[in-house]
Amino acid sequence: MGLQKADLGRLNRNLRMLKDNGTDLGPKLLAGPIRGHAHIYKIKINGTVALRPLLCRGPVDNSSEFTLLLGAFERDWKWIPPDAPSVAEARRKEILSDPRGRRCPHEQVDKIPPTRIH
């Protein structure tokens, strides 16, 4: 089972706000860079689960664009999956190796594949 419809709606609302407002989302919605990962940020979405999509600035224009790197969750201040920030950092480096060839525009998420949250 994937995300509930209300959580998916919150995710899409926050992605639209990020697109429209950039870093002006404020610390309650956009946090980072996260500890130990100088280029990784998280969007805070609280609902049935604590969604924490991980993203970075750029890769082409660091002042005006963001790249979603990984869908993650938090429970009891712990990442799900536990290595989420490291995976996001590895994906960021992959994108930096070919920024124009490894990007596409996204503004909305239609569905999230099932994820086990324990």
C-alpha positions, 0 to 999 in steps of 0.5 A: 500500500502506498501513501494515503491520498491526504499525504499525497496531497500534502506532498504535492502542495509542498512541492508546488510551494517550493516551486513558487517560493523557493527557499522562502518556505521557512524552516518549518517546511524546508530544513537544511542542509541536514547535519553531516550532508552539506548539500542535502535538504529535506521538506517537512510534511507531517500527516499520517506519516512524517514524509521527508523528501530529500533534495538538493539545490541545482544541479544547473542553477543553484539559485533557482532550482531544486532536485528531488533525490529520494523519498524518505520518512522520519520516525522518532527522529530516525530516518527511514530508510536509515541510510537516506541522507547518504543515498541522497548524497550519492544520487546528487553526485550522480546528477552532478556528473551529467546534470543536463542528461539526468534531469527532468521537470516534475511538479507533482507526484501521482503516486508513491510506491509501497514502502514499509514503515516500521 
